[in-house]
Amino acid sequence: MWKWILGIIILVIVYLLTWPVAIEPQAWSAPQNKGYTGVFEQNSKLASVEVESLGVESGPEDLAQDAQGNLYIAVKSGAILRRALNASEWEVFAQTNGRPLGIEFDRNQRLLVADAYRGLLRITNDGVVETLTNEAEGIPIRYADDVDVDAEGMIYFSDASTKFGAEAFGGTYEASLLDIMEHGGNGRLLRYNPATNNTRVLLEGLQFANGVAVSHDSNYLLLVETGRYRVLKYWLKGPQQGTMEIILDNLPGFPDNVNRGNDGRYWVGLVSPRNDFLDNMAAYPGVRKIAQRLPAFLRPKATDYAHVIAIDGNGKVLENLQEPATDYPQTTGAIEVGDYLYLTSLKAPVLARWRIIGALEPTSN
């Protein structure tokens, strides 16, 4: 009997050390996680969120509002849903046949969509879907994630991972886990020029490039780098044009989307608290590769936790809204609409909103 046991142990060891996996982890130095302290002190301010049913749909990952006040959300089924601001029923506005993530209206009130499966899309007012671009400088866009447009109509969007495509690796969540476990710098910031149909790479080597928000004055944009727990500023105009700086670092969770708010605010969603294993094993790629060979339920994964923050254009934290015991999991972002802050989510079967009580502190751009 002991020979059988020894044989099984040897097989397990050989498997853990040699079985092929998709990732080639890279060593890096993770910043020490300070947790929910200081400006990120734990609270339950989001305990009072209101939720509305999406019927059979789920995963309202981003939200946008048109000039008439109608609301639009991108959901997991590939649909873009629409409803009037004060209505109760959602209707299917368009179907991308992919996985739409970030959405935003251009200057002509056509909906731009960063579709993780299909690339950068544009939807006409009558719901016709067209592909603007699905490659940049010869490399396919495998995980379009978020999108925004400046005052001149130039479109900026992120390609979260050129290696772990969302469709090829089983979905947006599954591909993100692989990219973050590898930490290989597979993300890009891209710019699409509607006048020339040219797509240019502005930044590359990013650790899961995620949320994109052009500033209120279109002088810069904010970019979320999920795999390094930080928010970047990329200058579009002025003497620093074409340069990047870190404005918020060492967040207590994985940041996701970033959206313009009122009074110079920018809202950032944190989709999950940080994972101790990923931080502690950052410098040990071999251990992370072994971990990838474990059953999926034993690998690092997202933890449900509702958390959104507001920052100014320099990264100062203005608002910190949380709910640890949440029924609204994996908050990807937040968008101000009237008296409410709408919360988006990667997998929730409902859409949540939080009433903005009192005046929020204004800030400069």
C-alpha positions in Angstrom: 0.0 0.0 0.0 2.8 2.4 0.9 4.2 2.0 -2.6 0.9 3.2 -4.1 0.9 6.1 -1.8 4.5 7.0 -2.6 3.7 6.7 -6.3 0.7 9.1 -6.0 2.8 11.6 -4.1 5.5 11.5 -6.7 3.0 12.0 -9.5 1.5 15.0 -7.7 4.9 16.5 -7.2 5.8 16.0 -10.9 2.4 17.5 -11.9 2.9 20.5 -9.8 6.4 21.1 -11.1 6.1 20.3 -14.8 2.5 20.5 -16.1 2.2 23.1 -18.8 0.2 26.3 -17.9 -0.7 29.4 -19.8 1.2 31.8 -17.7 4.9 32.6 -17.4 5.0 34.6 -14.1 7.4 37.5 -13.8 9.0 38.6 -10.5 8.1 42.0 -9.2 8.0 43.9 -5.9 4.5 44.4 -4.6 4.0 47.4 -2.3 3.2 46.6 1.3 -0.6 46.4 1.7 -1.7 48.9 4.3 -5.2 47.7 4.1 -8.3 49.7 5.0 -6.5 52.4 6.9 -6.1 56.2 6.6 -8.2 57.6 3.8 -9.4 54.1 3.1 -10.7 53.4 6.6 -13.3 50.7 6.5 -17.0 51.8 6.6 -20.5 50.7 5.6 -21.6 53.9 3.8 -22.9 51.8 0.9 -25.2 49.7 3.1 -28.1 52.0 2.0 -27.8 51.2 -1.7 -31.0 50.7 -3.7 -31.1 48.0 -6.3 -33.2 47.4 -9.4 -33.8 44.2 -11.2 -32.2 43.5 -14.6 -34.5 40.6 -15.3 -32.5 37.8 -16.9 -29.4 40.0 -17.4 -26.4 40.4 -15.1 -23.0 42.1 -14.9 -23.8 45.8 -15.5 -20.1 46.6 -16.0 -20.5 50.2 -17.1 -23.1 52.9 -17.5 -23.5 55.9 -19.7 -26.2 58.6 -20.2 -27.1 60.2 -23.5 -28.1 63.9 -24.1 -31.8 63.1 -23.6 -31.1 61.6 -20.1 -31.6 57.9 -21.1 -29.4 55.4 -19.3 -27.4 52.6 -21.0 -25.6 49.7 -19.4 -23.4 47.0 -20.8 -24.2 43.5 -19.6 -22.7 40.0 -19.7 -25.0 38.6 -22.4 -23.5 41.0 -24.9 -26.5 43.4 -24.9 -26.6 47.1 -24.3 -29.7 47.9 -22.3 -31.5 51.2 -22.3 -34.1 52.9 -20.3 -35.5 56.4 -19.7 -34.1 58.1 -16.6 -37.3 57.8 -14.6 -38.6 54.6 -16.2 -38.5 51.1 -14.6 -38.1 48.8 -17.5 -34.9 48.2 -19.5 -35.0 47.4 -23.2 -32.4 45.9 -25.5 -30.8 48.8 -27.4 -28.2 46.7 -29.3 -26.5 43.3 -29.2 -22.7 43.3 -29.7 -22.4 39.5 -29.8 -19.4 39.9 -27.5 -18.8 41.1 -24.0 -19.2 44.9 -23.8 -17.4 46.6 -21.0 -16.7 50.3 -21.0 -19.2 52.5 -22.8 -19.2 56.3 -23.6 -21.0 58.6 -26.0 -19.0 60.5 -28.7 -19.7 64.1 -29.8 -22.4 62.9 -32.2 -24.2 60.9 -29.5 -23.2 57.6 -30.9 -22.3 55.0 -28.3 -18.7 53.8 -28.1 -18.1 50.4 -26.7 -15.0 48.7 -25.6 -16.0 45.1 -26.2 -13.6 42.5 -24.7 -14.2 40.1 -27.5 -14.6 42.3 -30.5 -12.5 45.4 -30.0 -13.6 49.1 -30.2 -17.2 49.4 -31.5 -19.6 52.2 -32.3 -23.4 51.9 -32.2 -25.6 54.2 -34.2 -28.7 55.8 -32.8 -30.9 53.1 -34.3 -28.8 50.3 -32.7 -26.5 49.3 -35.6 -23.2 48.0 -34.4 -20.0 48.7 -36.3 -16.4 47.7 -35.6 -14.0 50.7 -35.5 -10.8 48.8 -34.8 -9.7 45.4 -33.6 -5.9 45.8 -33.9 -3.2 48.4 -33.1 0.1 48.6 -34.8 -0.1 45.0 -36.1 -1.2 43.4 -32.8 -4.8 42.3 -32.3 -6.9 43.9 -29.6 -7.7 40.9 -27.5 -9.3 42.5 -24.4 -10.7 46.0 -25.0 -11.7 47.2 -21.6 -12.7 50.8 -21.2 -13.1 53.8 -23.5 -13.5 57.6 -23.4 -13.4 60.5 -25.9 -11.9 64.0 -25.7 -13.4 67.3 -26.7 -11.9 67.0 -30.2 -13.5 63.6 -30.8 -10.3 61.5 -30.3 -11.1 58.1 -28.8 -8.9 56.6 -26.0 -9.3 53.1 -24.8 -7.5 50.3 -23.0 -6.4 46.8 -24.2 -6.1 45.0 -20.9 -4.0 42.1 -22.1 -2.5 41.3 -25.5 -1.7 37.8 -24.3 -4.8 36.6 -22.4 -7.7 37.5 -24.6 -11.1 37.6 -22.9 -12.8 35.3 -25.4 -9.9 32.9 -25.9 -9.4 32.3 -22.2 -13.0 31.7 -21.1 -14.3 35.2 -20.3 -13.2 38.6 -18.9 -12.9 37.4 -15.3 -11.0 34.2 -16.1 -8.5 36.1 -18.5 -8.0 38.8 -15.9 -6.9 36.2 -13.3 -4.4 34.8 -15.6 -2.9 38.2 -16.6 -2.7 39.4 -13.0 -1.1 36.1 -11.9 1.5 36.3 -14.6 2.2 40.1 -14.1 3.8 40.2 -17.6 3.0 43.7 -18.6 0.6 42.8 -21.4 -1.6 45.9 -21.3 -1.8 48.9 -23.6 -3.3 52.4 -23.8 -4.6 53.0 -27.3 -5.9 56.0 -29.3 -8.3 55.8 -32.2 -8.6 58.7 -34.6 -12.0 58.7 -36.3 -10.8 61.0 -39.0 -8.1 58.7 -40.2 -9.3 55.3 -38.8 -5.8 55.0 -37.3 -5.1 53.2 -34.0 -2.0 54.1 -32.2 -0.3 52.7 -29.1 0.3 55.4 -26.5 1.5 53.2 -23.6 2.5 49.5 -23.4 3.9 47.2 -20.8 1.0 47.9 -18.4 -0.2 45.5 -15.8 -3.7 44.9 -16.9 -4.7 48.3 -18.3 -8.3 49.0 -17.3 -10.4 52.1 -16.7 -9.9 55.3 -18.9 -11.3 58.7 -18.2 -10.4 61.9 -20.1 -10.1 64.9 -17.8 -12.8 67.6 -17.7 -10.7 69.9 -19.7 -9.3 67.2 -22.1 -5.7 68.1 -21.0 -4.9 64.6 -19.7 -6.5 61.2 -19.0 -6.6 58.9 -16.0 -5.7 55.3 -16.5 -6.2 52.5 -14.1 -3.4 49.9 -13.9 -5.2 47.1 -12.0 -2.3 44.7 -11.6 -0.2 47.3 -9.8 -3.0 48.8 -7.6 -2.6 52.3 -9.0 -4.0 55.2 -11.1 -1.9 56.9 -13.8 -2.1 60.3 -15.4 -1.2 60.5 -19.1 -0.9 64.0 -20.5 -2.6 64.8 -23.8 -1.7 68.5 -24.1 0.8 71.0 -22.7 4.5 70.8 -22.0 4.2 67.3 -20.5 2.3 65.9 -23.5 2.9 62.2 -24.1 4.3 61.6 -20.6 2.9 59.6 -17.7 3.0 59.9 -14.0 1.6 58.0 -11.0 -1.0 59.9 -9.0 -2.4 57.2 -6.7 -0.5 54.2 -5.7 -0.8 51.2 -3.3 -4.5 51.0 -3.2 -6.1 48.4 -0.8 -7.9 46.7 -3.6 -7.8 46.0 -7.4 -9.0 49.2 -9.1 -11.2 48.8 -12.1 -13.1 51.6 -13.9 -12.6 55.3 -13.6 -15.3 57.9 -14.6 -15.7 61.6 -14.5 -17.9 63.0 -11.8 -19.1 66.5 -11.0 -17.0 69.3 -9.7 -13.7 67.8 -10.9 -14.2 64.4 -9.3 -13.3 61.1 -10.7 -14.8 57.9 -9.4 -12.8 54.7 -9.2 -14.3 51.3 -8.5 -12.3 48.7 -6.6 -13.5 45.3 -7.7 -11.9 43.2 -4.9 -9.6 43.6 -1.9 -6.0 42.6 -2.6 -4.9 39.0 -2.3 -2.2 38.2 0.3 -0.8 35.3 -1.7 -0.3 37.5 -4.8 1.5 40.1 -2.8 3.6 37.7 -0.8 4.6 35.7 -3.8 5.2 38.6 -6.1 9.0 38.0 -6.1 8.6 34.2 -6.6 7.3 33.5 -10.1 7.9 29.7 -9.7 5.6 29.5 -6.8 2.9 31.4 -8.7 3.3 28.9 -11.6 2.8 26.0 -9.2 -0.3 27.7 -7.8 -1.7 28.0 -11.3 -1.6 24.1 -11.5 -3.9 23.8 -8.5 -7.7 23.3 -8.9 -9.4 26.6 -9.6 -11.1 26.8 -6.2 -7.6 26.9 -4.6 -6.2 29.6 -6.7 -6.3 33.4 -5.9 -9.6 34.9 -6.9 -11.7 38.0 -6.4 -13.5 38.6 -3.1 -16.9 40.2 -3.0 -16.6 43.7 -1.4 -18.3 46.9 -2.4 -15.9 49.8 -2.6 -15.7 53.0 -4.7 -13.6 56.1 -4.2 -13.6 59.7 -5.6 -10.3 61.4 -6.3 -9.3 64.7 -7.9 -7.0 65.0 -10.9 -3.9 64.8 -8.7 -5.0 61.6 -7.0 -6.2 63.1 -3.7 -8.9 60.9 -2.2 -12.1 62.8 -1.7 -14.7 60.1 -0.9 -14.3 56.6 0.4 -17.6 54.5 0.2 -17.6 50.9 1.2 -19.8 47.9 2.3 -17.9 44.8 3.4 -20.9 42.6 3.9 -22.3 43.4 0.4 -25.0 41.9 -1.7 -23.6 43.9 -4.6 -20.4 42.1 -5.5 -17.3 43.2 -7.4 -18.0 46.9 -7.9 -16.3 48.0 -11.1 -17.1 51.7 -10.9 -19.5 54.5 -10.2 -21.2 57.2 -12.3 -23.0 60.3 -11.1 -26.5 60.8 -12.5 -28.6 63.5 -10.9 -29.0 62.8 -7.2 -27.6 59.3 -7.4 -24.3 57.6 -7.7 -24.9 54.4 -9.8 -22.6 51.5 -9.0 -21.6 49.1 -11.7 -20.6 45.5 -11.2 -18.8 42.6 -13.0 -21.4 40.0 -12.0 -24.3 41.4 -10.0 -27.8 40.4 -11.3 -29.1 43.9 -10.4 -28.0 47.6 -10.8 -27.4 49.5 -7.6 -27.6 53.2 -6.9 -26.7 55.3 -3.8 -28.3 58.6 -3.0 -25.8 61.4 -2.7 -26.8 63.0 0.6 -25.6 66.6 1.1 -23.1 68.5 -1.0 -19.8 66.7 -1.9 -16.7 68.8 -1.6 -15.8 70.5 -5.0 -12.3 70.3 -6.2 -10.2 71.7 -9.0 -9.4 69.8 -12.3 
